[in-house]
Amino acid sequence: MVDLTGQAALVTGASRGIGEAAARSLAKYGAKVVLAARSGGDIDRIAREIGASGGEAIAVECDVADYAAVDEAVRSCVDAFGGIDILVNNAGVIEPISRIETSDPAAWDKVIDINVKGVYHGIRAAVPHMLKKGSGTIVNISSGAAAGALEGWSHYCSSKAAALSLTRCADKEFADRGLRVVGLSPGTVATRMQVDIKASGINPVSQLNPSVHIPPEWVGETICWLCTDAGDTYRGVDCSLRDEDVRKAVGLV
């Protein structure tokens, strides 16, 4: 059974897709949730809907590429809910998809700012508060791209490999101080990102039938499961939702 009652969680990229699903699942299991995203409209609405369903949630505008903004989001969680017990580093982008020789260096850099530095910024801002309590869970959303190369995805593959390395490094530094740091590789998920990938027509992933993508709610449920003792198995590594045993353990059909 998943019970996160009384825990305070911060979810980045919470305006849609996996981030929204994670926020809703965390609230369902009793966590108080801060939804963070670059624009406020959707996260304001989602926070209100969570509140109307009996949960507790607030919305904070935050660009994860900006450390000061991430630090402020963490402080908002601490001020509103008395601490931070869970951090979900979900914010990530894949656009623009392009082969290296035609890629835009500025756009490539922006992906690294969000997908890599955003994860570091979240860890850096949240960990001091977690260490004071001697407990906490950090879930970094990863990808099979962290360990594989795909045409047109040099930015995304590189960024997810770096995020996996951050998971490993953070576990190395904080596991013996009460913190659980895990990665979650969900596979292909029915989100806007898959729409962009399909439209690119580059590499085999763009040729997948949309029916094979899992719903984002499955990822939200798995994030909550990883925030329990079950997550200890995946300290410092990526948990894969392609693994049928993981799906069964989470209770996914």
DASUL-V241704 format. One record per residue. N is the residue number from 1. SS is DSSP state (helix for helix, strand for strand, loop for the rest). PHI is phi in whole degrees, 0 to 359 (* if undefined). Layout:
n->N ss->SS phi->PHI
n->N ss->SS phi->PHI
//
This chain:
n->1 ss->loop phi->*
n->2 ss->loop phi->265
n->3 ss->loop phi->223
n->4 ss->loop phi->247
n->5 ss->loop phi->305
n->6 ss->loop phi->85
n->7 ss->loop phi->277
n->8 ss->strand phi->251
n->9 ss->strand phi->233
n->10 ss->strand phi->240
n->11 ss->strand phi->240
n->12 ss->strand phi->270
n->13 ss->loop phi->61
n->14 ss->loop phi->270
n->15 ss->loop phi->280
n->16 ss->loop phi->191
n->17 ss->helix phi->56
n->18 ss->helix phi->299
n->19 ss->helix phi->297
n->20 ss->helix phi->297
n->21 ss->helix phi->299
n->22 ss->helix phi->296
n->23 ss->helix phi->299
n->24 ss->helix phi->294
n->25 ss->helix phi->293
n->26 ss->helix phi->301
n->27 ss->helix phi->295
n->28 ss->helix phi->300
n->29 ss->loop phi->267
n->30 ss->loop phi->102
n->31 ss->loop phi->283
n->32 ss->strand phi->267
n->33 ss->strand phi->238
n->34 ss->strand phi->256
n->35 ss->strand phi->264
n->36 ss->strand phi->241
n->37 ss->strand phi->198
n->38 ss->loop phi->291
n->39 ss->loop phi->243
n->40 ss->helix phi->272
n->41 ss->helix phi->304
n->42 ss->helix phi->292
n->43 ss->helix phi->290
n->44 ss->helix phi->299
n->45 ss->helix phi->297
n->46 ss->helix phi->296
n->47 ss->helix phi->298
n->48 ss->helix phi->296
n->49 ss->helix phi->294
n->50 ss->helix phi->297
n->51 ss->helix phi->296
n->52 ss->helix phi->294
n->53 ss->loop phi->268
n->54 ss->loop phi->99
n->55 ss->loop phi->268
n->56 ss->strand phi->238
n->57 ss->strand phi->205
n->58 ss->strand phi->229
n->59 ss->strand phi->246
n->60 ss->strand phi->225
n->61 ss->strand phi->290
n->62 ss->loop phi->201
n->63 ss->loop phi->260
n->64 ss->loop phi->295
n->65 ss->loop phi->288
n->66 ss->loop phi->252
n->67 ss->helix phi->301
n->68 ss->helix phi->301
n->69 ss->helix phi->292
n->70 ss->helix phi->293
n->71 ss->helix phi->300
n->72 ss->helix phi->293
n->73 ss->helix phi->296
n->74 ss->helix phi->296
n->75 ss->helix phi->296
n->76 ss->helix phi->298
n->77 ss->helix phi->296
n->78 ss->helix phi->296
n->79 ss->helix phi->293
n->80 ss->helix phi->282
n->81 ss->helix phi->237
n->82 ss->loop phi->86
n->83 ss->loop phi->163
n->84 ss->loop phi->220
n->85 ss->loop phi->254
n->86 ss->strand phi->224
n->87 ss->strand phi->236
n->88 ss->strand phi->249
n->89 ss->strand phi->276
n->90 ss->loop phi->254
n->91 ss->loop phi->307
n->92 ss->loop phi->192
n->93 ss->loop phi->224
n->94 ss->loop phi->235
n->95 ss->loop phi->281
n->96 ss->loop phi->272
n->97 ss->loop phi->285
n->98 ss->loop phi->195
n->99 ss->loop phi->295
n->100 ss->helix phi->302
n->101 ss->helix phi->289
n->102 ss->helix phi->246
n->103 ss->loop phi->288
n->104 ss->loop phi->267
n->105 ss->helix phi->305
n->106 ss->helix phi->294
n->107 ss->helix phi->290
n->108 ss->helix phi->300
n->109 ss->helix phi->300
n->110 ss->helix phi->296
n->111 ss->helix phi->298
n->112 ss->helix phi->296
n->113 ss->helix phi->301
n->114 ss->helix phi->277
n->115 ss->helix phi->282
n->116 ss->helix phi->253
n->117 ss->helix phi->296
n->118 ss->helix phi->299
n->119 ss->helix phi->293
n->120 ss->helix phi->301
n->121 ss->helix phi->301
n->122 ss->helix phi->298
n->123 ss->helix phi->298
n->124 ss->helix phi->299
n->125 ss->helix phi->285
n->126 ss->helix phi->275
n->127 ss->helix phi->301
n->128 ss->helix phi->304
n->129 ss->helix phi->290
n->130 ss->helix phi->293
n->131 ss->helix phi->296
n->132 ss->helix phi->298
n->133 ss->helix phi->272
n->134 ss->loop phi->75
n->135 ss->loop phi->200
n->136 ss->strand phi->154
n->137 ss->strand phi->234
n->138 ss->strand phi->241
n->139 ss->strand phi->247
n->140 ss->strand phi->261
n->141 ss->strand phi->285
n->142 ss->loop phi->249
n->143 ss->loop phi->192
n->144 ss->helix phi->299
n->145 ss->helix phi->294
n->146 ss->helix phi->295
n->147 ss->loop phi->240
n->148 ss->loop phi->220
n->149 ss->loop phi->259
n->150 ss->loop phi->226
n->151 ss->loop phi->302
n->152 ss->loop phi->83
n->153 ss->loop phi->244
n->154 ss->helix phi->302
n->155 ss->helix phi->294
n->156 ss->helix phi->289
n->157 ss->helix phi->299
n->158 ss->helix phi->296
n->159 ss->helix phi->291
n->160 ss->helix phi->286
n->161 ss->helix phi->296
n->162 ss->helix phi->294
n->163 ss->helix phi->296
n->164 ss->helix phi->297
n->165 ss->helix phi->296
n->166 ss->helix phi->296
n->167 ss->helix phi->301
n->168 ss->helix phi->295
n->169 ss->helix phi->294
n->170 ss->helix phi->295
n->171 ss->helix phi->298
n->172 ss->helix phi->300
n->173 ss->helix phi->275
n->174 ss->helix phi->240
n->175 ss->helix phi->300
n->176 ss->helix phi->277
n->177 ss->helix phi->242
n->178 ss->loop phi->95
n->179 ss->strand phi->260
n->180 ss->strand phi->253
n->181 ss->strand phi->240
n->182 ss->strand phi->228
n->183 ss->strand phi->250
n->184 ss->strand phi->227
n->185 ss->strand phi->257
n->186 ss->loop phi->277
n->187 ss->loop phi->82
n->188 ss->loop phi->273
n->189 ss->strand phi->239
n->190 ss->loop phi->285
n->191 ss->loop phi->230
n->192 ss->helix phi->300
n->193 ss->helix phi->302
n->194 ss->helix phi->292
n->195 ss->helix phi->295
n->196 ss->helix phi->295
n->197 ss->helix phi->297
n->198 ss->helix phi->300
n->199 ss->helix phi->293
n->200 ss->helix phi->290
n->201 ss->loop phi->69
n->202 ss->loop phi->258
n->203 ss->loop phi->67
n->204 ss->helix phi->300
n->205 ss->helix phi->297
n->206 ss->helix phi->291
n->207 ss->helix phi->266
n->208 ss->loop phi->293
n->209 ss->loop phi->288
n->210 ss->helix phi->306
n->211 ss->helix phi->293
n->212 ss->helix phi->275
n->213 ss->loop phi->284
n->214 ss->strand phi->278
n->215 ss->loop phi->287
n->216 ss->helix phi->300
n->217 ss->helix phi->299
n->218 ss->helix phi->297
n->219 ss->helix phi->291
n->220 ss->helix phi->301
n->221 ss->helix phi->295
n->222 ss->helix phi->291
n->223 ss->helix phi->302
n->224 ss->helix phi->297
n->225 ss->helix phi->299
n->226 ss->helix phi->291
n->227 ss->loop phi->275
n->228 ss->loop phi->254
n->229 ss->helix phi->301
n->230 ss->helix phi->300
n->231 ss->helix phi->290
n->232 ss->helix phi->299
n->233 ss->helix phi->298
n->234 ss->helix phi->249
n->235 ss->strand phi->301
n->236 ss->loop phi->78
n->237 ss->loop phi->223
n->238 ss->strand phi->268
n->239 ss->strand phi->272
n->240 ss->strand phi->256
n->241 ss->loop phi->280
n->242 ss->loop phi->283
n->243 ss->loop phi->283
n->244 ss->helix phi->299
n->245 ss->helix phi->295
n->246 ss->helix phi->294
n->247 ss->helix phi->302
n->248 ss->helix phi->294
n->249 ss->helix phi->295
n->250 ss->helix phi->284
n->251 ss->loop phi->95
n->252 ss->loop phi->271
n->253 ss->loop phi->261
//
